[in-house]
Amino acid sequence: MKNLKYLLATSILATAFGVSAQAEVTGKYTFETAQFNGGDGQTIGVTSANRTKDTFKNEHSIRMYVDGDLETSLLPEPATYHLELQGFHDQVAVGSYDSNENLTQREFLREAYIDTTKDDWLIRAGKQQVVWGKADGMKLLDMINPTDFSEMAQNQMEDSRIPLFMVNAEKTLEDGGTLQMIVSQASENKFAGLMNTAPGLRTASTNKSVDQGHPFILKGIDTITGKTQGFLNLAPDMMQFAANMGPFGTPLGADYGTDGDDATTDLWQTTPFKQIFGDNQANGANNGVPYYSQFVGFSVNSLAQDSNVMNTSAYSPDNPNAVFDLMGGTTSATMNVFGTASGSEYRKNIKNDKPENIALRYNNTTNDGTNYSFAFFKGRDVNPTVNVYWEDSSGNKLTTSSSYVTGAGGGDDNNGGSGGYVVSATLNGSAATTSRLVFEETNEKITNLGGAFDHTIDTAILGPVVIRGEGLYQKDVTSPVIDRGHMFIGDVANALKMQKGDRFKYVIGADLTVLTNMMVSLQFIQDRNLDYVDEASTALNGANTDNAAYYTGHRKYTADMATMHLTNNLQKAYKNKETVTMYLSKPFGESSQHRWNNLLLVEEGGGKWNKFDVEYAMADDIVITGEVNKYFGRENTQFGQLKDSSNVQLGFKYIF
């Protein structure tokens, strides 16, 4: 249906603008197949192990390029047009990744624009790509078009970049520089595991399907939507745990022992609760609120959960491998907040139907030959934000807060003392019944200000050396901030926050030619978080003097969006993350008709990615391609985590 709409729209445009019959049609057919070669293991988000030679891609694509003149009175000057159409099918891809899909690298209508002039302006209007950055292996100044990262950064940028509808106007100024003005549609980067998360309410037993099974899901994405490790799917099982309490069958908090008589009818006086909390736990109206950590191993075995809610053998707060290891101070009363909720829901609230992005670029050259540019962008961030909050059954967003409840009498301490923190959810200050925990994906408004330069230096030993640099200041970009104090007491909505802040990123590089015709490019990259958070949590301030030690040591910090995971204690990000790259490219053959390239990237923390690819021209219209991607180094890094996604690819191109 989507392809039919595009074809219809193209036909209407062609008729309206009088497309010339002398159009030039070219194209290419590409086939690529890829297999894992990183060893036996389980790639992130995949629920069964991948064998070394498992095939994860058998991709067929055909692209048609149509170029010609427009013969119409609707435009003020003679104009040309360009269309790029793509047919796509992958025999082994998961879900909708196997065929054409809008606003991805696989979409049917890749480009469709017209070029014309108005006075001294060159105007390109329609669906297109704008390339401003020149860094190797990353996008810095390419701030308009989003990228499809469903295969990480393995695809060529011109293929993974997502074209958008825009008006792109450029003119030459009197000083010899050029001014470029762009108004464009907004859209977001696409990440495997976050693209097509099934909508609708998730409960412990229904609608647990997720966007899983892909070879390049990052740990940070798996923490949001993963079937076993993602909070989206952990939440319904946490709710089932709270509502049923396994073999006890009675929600915790149903009876705080308000009669104060130690009667065996009180919940806390029943066996095995007496064995855990002591005989006097029921004294007083709110006395001795128990904690999750005290009844570990008693409950989850009877529940049919497929997510990693609880380690049934031991409570492990120092080396967590389950969500409740992070929530050891959650009281029974807080459990009732989970117990009365119906489930969780993932929503996409992406703004991509309006021309919300405005960008400007000035480009010029100094008298000594230094090329430089300045760029400005105001619009929607290409990186999506995922916000977490509770809402009631009518869709009203709730406010969650916590308070310390002190017991009226003695009681067995047992880490719990005579009180604990209770989390509540309210609407306009009044108590509300929670209905669902919502994960909402948005693309927030940001401002970018950047620049670039390059200058060629002639040296006696190395010959011409190009020194280049790019810098980008970003205002109001969001980063995940984890508050372990809120997490500890079960206040999930305040524990997982996307916080606005400013960043500065830059790259310094040098390009030179050695061994006759081999290009060597070296880069140093730094990403500085100007609003980095690393401080003691303030969530646990209150009347907790009877068990203060139980609440100490919890921090609030900026997490690493790419790597944070239950398996690495929701890893903290670097305040200033540094990366170095080396890129080699060399033609070979009698007429230099073939080429090999190698990109090595080493990130702070020890993650590494090496990509080697080669193109061998069998004839003018037939090209054989090969590629080896090796991910290695420390596991909890952006690239080291993908060690089991290392792969070998072979391909074939027919150009016509």
Secondary structure by P-SEA (a helix, b strand, c coil): caaaaaaaaaaaaaaaacccccbbbbbbbbbbbbbbcccccccccccccccccccccbbbbbbbbbbbbbbcccccccbbbbbbbbbbbbccccccccccccccccccccccccccccccbbbbbcccccccccccccccccccccccccccccccccccbbbbbbbbbbbbccccbbbbbbbbbbbbbbccccccccccccccccccccccccccccaaaaaccccccccaaaaaaaaaaaacccccccccccccccccccccccccccaaaaaccccccccccccccccccccccccccccccccccccccccccccccccccccccccaaaaaaaaaccbbbbbbbcccccccbbbbbbbbccccccccbbbbbbccccbbbbbbbcccccbbbbbbbbbbbbbccccccccccccbbbbbbbccccbbbbcbbbbbbbbccbbbbcccbbbbbbbccccbbbbbbbbbbbcbbbbbbbcaaaaaacccccccccccbbbbbbccccccccccbbbbbbbbbbbbcccccccccccccccccccccccccbbbbbccccccccccccbbbbcbbbbbbbbbbbbbccccccbbbbbbbbcccccbbbbbbbbbcccccbbbbbbbbbbbccccccccccccccccccbbbbcc
